[in-house]
C-alpha cells in the first residue's frame, strides 16, 4: 500500500469516527415549548448528557418550570418569553410543573 493510500485510509477512518459523533450530539438536544397553557412535548425520553431547552412562546402569559419529585433539576422562575436550558447528566425520571397553571406538567426520562 502506498503512502498516499495509507493517508487516504486514515482520513476515511477518522471521518467515520468524528462525523457520526458530531451528528448524534446535535441531534440529541431537545426543546420543550411552553405555549397555550401547556408543555409541548409533555413527555420525552433522552440519553444522558442531552441539553433540553425550555422555550416560552406565550408572550402575554407567564409560566415557570418547577422541578418536582425525587429526581430534580434547578427550577426556572416565571417569565413569558425567552428560553432556558438544562443538561441532564444522570439517569432517572424528572417531573416538572408550572405552579401558575394547575394541570400544566411534563416529564423527562433520562436513560
Backbone as CSV, one residue per row, in Angstrom:
resi,resn,N_x,N_y,N_z,CA_x,CA_y,CA_z,C_x,C_y,C_z
1,UNK,0.854,-1.170,0.000,0.000,0.000,0.000,0.901,1.235,0.000
2,UNK,0.601,2.168,-0.891,1.419,3.380,-0.994,1.139,4.314,0.176
3,UNK,2.029,5.235,0.372,1.881,6.237,1.449,0.591,7.035,1.251
4,UNK,0.312,7.381,0.008,-0.903,8.148,-0.300,-2.159,7.335,0.055
5,UNK,-2.181,6.058,-0.275,-3.321,5.195,0.049,-3.478,5.042,1.555
6,UNK,-2.364,4.950,2.273,-2.417,4.861,3.733,-3.037,6.128,4.330
7,UNK,-2.629,7.290,3.842,-3.157,8.558,4.342,-4.651,8.685,4.038
8,UNK,-5.048,8.237,2.857,-6.459,8.269,2.496,-7.270,7.363,3.417
9,UNK,-6.761,6.182,3.688,-7.433,5.236,4.575,-7.561,5.812,5.984
10,UNK,-6.494,6.398,6.490,-6.526,7.014,7.829,-7.557,8.137,7.858
11,UNK,-7.607,8.965,6.832,-8.577,10.062,6.763,-10.009,9.543,6.777
12,UNK,-10.257,8.487,6.018,-11.601,7.901,5.977,-12.009,7.326,7.328
13,UNK,-11.081,6.677,8.004,-11.368,6.112,9.326,-11.685,7.233,10.306
14,UNK,-10.902,8.300,10.298,-11.157,9.433,11.188,-12.500,10.082,10.896
15,UNK,-12.843,10.226,9.641,-14.147,10.777,9.281,-15.280,9.893,9.783
16,UNK,-15.111,8.603,9.677,-16.138,7.660,10.132,-16.356,7.770,11.638
17,UNK,-15.316,8.135,12.374,-15.431,8.275,13.829,-16.006,9.633,14.209
18,UNK,-15.517,10.707,13.623,-15.874,12.059,14.023,-17.259,12.474,13.553
19,UNK,-17.631,12.218,12.330,-18.892,12.708,11.784,-20.108,12.154,12.521
20,UNK,-20.226,10.833,12.764,-21.403,10.362,13.499,-21.470,10.913,14.911
21,UNK,-20.332,11.091,15.577,-20.333,11.631,16.939,-20.880,13.042,16.939
22,UNK,-20.472,13.877,16.018,-20.960,15.255,15.942,-22.443,15.286,15.610
23,UNK,-22.876,14.439,14.698,-24.277,14.421,14.315,-25.159,13.977,15.473
24,UNK,-24.725,12.989,16.231,-25.507,12.495,17.367,-25.590,13.544,18.466
25,UNK,-24.499,14.250,18.748,-24.502,15.256,19.812,-25.531,16.335,19.522
26,UNK,-25.589,16.839,18.299,-26.552,17.869,17.954,-27.976,17.333,17.904
27,UNK,-28.119,16.098,17.430,-29.449,15.513,17.287,-30.082,15.227,18.639
28,UNK,-29.282,15.041,19.669,-29.809,14.672,20.976,-30.459,15.856,21.693
29,UNK,-30.045,17.094,21.376,-30.621,18.249,22.044,-32.108,18.343,21.731
30,UNK,-32.900,18.716,22.750,-34.361,18.744,22.604,-34.921,20.069,23.083
31,UNK,-36.126,20.399,22.621,-36.818,21.620,23.029,-38.186,21.264,23.582
32,UNK,-38.544,21.888,24.702,-39.888,21.795,25.269,-40.479,23.197,25.193
33,UNK,-41.618,23.327,24.527,-42.264,24.628,24.361,-43.291,24.843,25.462
34,UNK,-43.395,26.086,25.928,-44.422,26.487,26.882,-45.361,27.420,26.133
35,UNK,-46.558,26.907,25.790,-47.485,27.656,24.957,-48.900,27.149,25.166
36,UNK,-49.879,28.070,25.157,-51.293,27.720,25.308,-51.543,26.930,26.596
37,UNK,-50.934,27.362,27.669,-51.080,26.738,28.990,-50.747,25.245,28.938
38,UNK,-49.668,24.898,28.216,-49.242,23.504,28.116,-47.755,23.422,27.791
39,UNK,-47.153,22.301,28.201,-45.803,21.961,27.773,-45.935,21.098,26.520
40,UNK,-45.128,21.352,25.536,-45.148,20.539,24.324,-43.703,20.222,23.969
41,UNK,-43.298,19.105,24.084,-43.824,17.789,24.366,-43.996,17.584,25.879
42,UNK,-45.050,16.894,26.256,-45.308,16.649,27.668,-44.393,15.587,28.251
43,UNK,-43.935,14.672,27.420,-43.089,13.581,27.888,-42.034,13.286,26.836
44,UNK,-40.757,13.335,27.247,-39.679,12.985,26.326,-38.730,12.003,26.998
45,UNK,-38.073,11.210,26.183,-37.068,10.259,26.643,-35.769,10.613,25.934
46,UNK,-34.695,10.795,26.716,-33.433,11.278,26.159,-32.252,10.492,26.727
47,UNK,-31.137,10.469,26.013,-29.924,9.863,26.583,-29.251,10.841,27.551
48,UNK,-28.444,10.293,28.469,-27.676,11.131,29.390,-26.839,12.118,28.601
49,UNK,-26.718,13.332,29.147,-25.904,14.360,28.520,-26.669,15.281,27.584
50,UNK,-27.956,15.002,27.370,-28.759,15.804,26.452,-29.073,17.166,27.056
51,UNK,-29.025,18.196,26.219,-29.404,19.549,26.599,-30.864,19.747,26.224
52,UNK,-31.699,20.076,27.218,-33.113,20.345,26.963,-33.331,21.843,27.134
53,UNK,-33.888,22.471,26.110,-34.178,23.900,26.155,-35.681,24.097,26.343
54,UNK,-36.041,24.838,27.387,-37.433,25.225,27.632,-37.622,26.580,26.952
55,UNK,-38.588,26.672,26.023,-38.795,27.884,25.241,-40.191,28.451,25.500
56,UNK,-40.250,29.692,26.002,-41.510,30.368,26.316,-42.065,31.009,25.054
57,UNK,-43.314,30.667,24.704,-43.935,31.195,23.489,-45.270,31.883,23.751
58,UNK,-45.695,32.019,25.015,-46.920,32.745,25.388,-46.508,34.120,25.891
59,UNK,-46.318,35.075,25.008,-45.786,36.371,25.430,-46.710,37.138,26.368
60,UNK,-47.985,36.809,26.403,-48.912,37.513,27.287,-49.152,36.768,28.595
61,UNK,-48.590,35.553,28.737,-48.850,34.725,29.916,-47.543,34.216,30.507
62,UNK,-47.334,34.465,31.793,-46.146,33.935,32.467,-46.317,32.443,32.762
63,UNK,-45.198,31.732,32.703,-45.112,30.329,33.100,-43.795,30.145,33.844
64,UNK,-43.718,29.099,34.659,-42.439,28.703,35.245,-42.246,27.211,35.001
65,UNK,-41.045,26.740,35.291,-40.748,25.307,35.205,-40.227,24.920,36.580
66,UNK,-41.090,24.278,37.359,-40.749,23.910,38.731,-40.532,22.400,38.812
67,UNK,-39.302,22.013,39.139,-38.953,20.598,39.248,-39.598,20.005,40.499
68,UNK,-40.257,18.858,40.351,-40.929,18.188,41.470,-40.571,16.713,41.466
69,UNK,-40.695,16.057,42.611,-40.428,14.624,42.685,-39.050,14.317,43.228
70,UNK,-38.682,13.038,43.165,-37.420,12.563,43.747,-36.205,13.061,42.962
71,UNK,-36.239,13.004,41.636,-35.148,13.488,40.785,-35.453,14.931,40.424
72,UNK,-34.493,15.821,40.670,-34.757,17.238,40.432,-33.665,17.914,39.629
73,UNK,-34.064,18.995,38.975,-33.127,19.907,38.324,-33.458,21.304,38.831
74,UNK,-32.610,22.275,38.552,-32.839,23.636,39.051,-34.078,24.228,38.378
75,UNK,-35.046,24.621,39.208,-36.285,25.195,38.693,-36.006,26.536,38.014
76,UNK,-36.922,26.922,37.119,-36.786,28.162,36.359,-37.967,29.056,36.694
77,UNK,-37.678,30.282,37.113,-38.715,31.221,37.544,-39.647,31.677,36.433
78,UNK,-40.707,32.371,36.846,-41.760,32.821,35.932,-41.234,33.820,34.913
79,UNK,-41.710,33.626,33.693,-41.369,34.519,32.580,-42.368,34.282,31.463
80,UNK,-42.393,35.159,30.473,-43.342,34.994,29.361,-42.654,34.809,28.014
81,UNK,-41.338,35.008,27.964,-40.632,34.826,26.698,-39.188,34.409,26.967
82,UNK,-38.496,34.030,25.918,-37.104,33.626,26.052,-36.967,32.129,26.191
83,UNK,-35.795,31.707,26.650,-35.549,30.279,26.823,-34.496,30.060,27.905
84,UNK,-34.504,28.877,28.472,-33.507,28.434,29.442,-33.223,26.973,29.140
85,UNK,-31.964,26.561,29.329,-31.572,25.189,29.021,-31.053,24.466,30.249
86,UNK,-31.274,23.163,30.279,-30.812,22.285,31.351,-30.169,21.069,30.697
87,UNK,-28.960,20.710,31.142,-28.305,19.495,30.647,-28.555,18.391,31.668
88,UNK,-29.079,17.255,31.209,-29.414,16.136,32.083,-28.297,15.103,32.019
89,UNK,-27.557,14.963,33.129,-26.379,14.103,33.170,-26.611,12.766,33.873
90,UNK,-27.680,12.653,34.660,-27.944,11.426,35.417,-29.254,10.789,34.978
91,UNK,-29.239,9.457,34.896,-30.435,8.714,34.508,-31.527,8.868,35.559
92,UNK,-32.766,8.788,35.106,-33.904,8.862,36.010,-35.060,9.587,35.346
93,UNK,-36.147,9.724,36.084,-37.322,10.433,35.591,-37.439,11.755,36.334
94,UNK,-37.468,12.822,35.579,-37.555,14.180,36.110,-38.928,14.742,35.760
95,UNK,-39.684,15.099,36.795,-41.027,15.645,36.578,-40.976,17.150,36.838
96,UNK,-41.824,17.874,36.112,-41.878,19.326,36.295,-43.306,19.821,36.066
97,UNK,-43.608,20.974,36.657,-44.924,21.587,36.542,-44.749,23.098,36.384
98,UNK,-45.812,23.743,35.935,-45.922,25.194,36.025,-46.826,25.442,37.220
99,UNK,-46.283,26.022,38.282,-47.076,26.223,39.501,-48.142,27.304,39.319
100,UNK,-48.068,28.062,38.233,-49.057,29.107,37.972,-50.302,28.563,37.280
101,UNK,-50.218,27.359,36.697,-51.322,26.777,35.941,-51.505,25.305,36.320
102,UNK,-52.447,25.005,37.227,-52.683,23.622,37.627,-52.959,22.727,36.403
103,UNK,-52.344,21.561,36.426,-52.518,20.617,35.331,-51.469,20.749,34.234
104,UNK,-50.675,21.820,34.279,-49.597,22.001,33.290,-48.374,21.270,33.825
105,UNK,-48.079,20.098,33.255,-46.993,19.275,33.781,-46.287,18.545,32.647
106,UNK,-45.103,18.049,32.963,-44.331,17.292,31.978,-43.351,16.343,32.650
107,UNK,-42.697,15.522,31.817,-41.778,14.522,32.338,-40.636,14.302,31.350
108,UNK,-39.437,14.190,31.888,-38.260,13.863,31.086,-37.664,12.583,31.652
109,UNK,-37.533,11.569,30.821,-36.913,10.312,31.228,-35.515,10.281,30.619
110,UNK,-34.508,10.191,31.487,-33.121,10.166,31.044,-32.641,8.739,31.155
111,UNK,-32.151,8.163,30.039,-31.679,6.782,30.030,-30.170,6.714,30.035
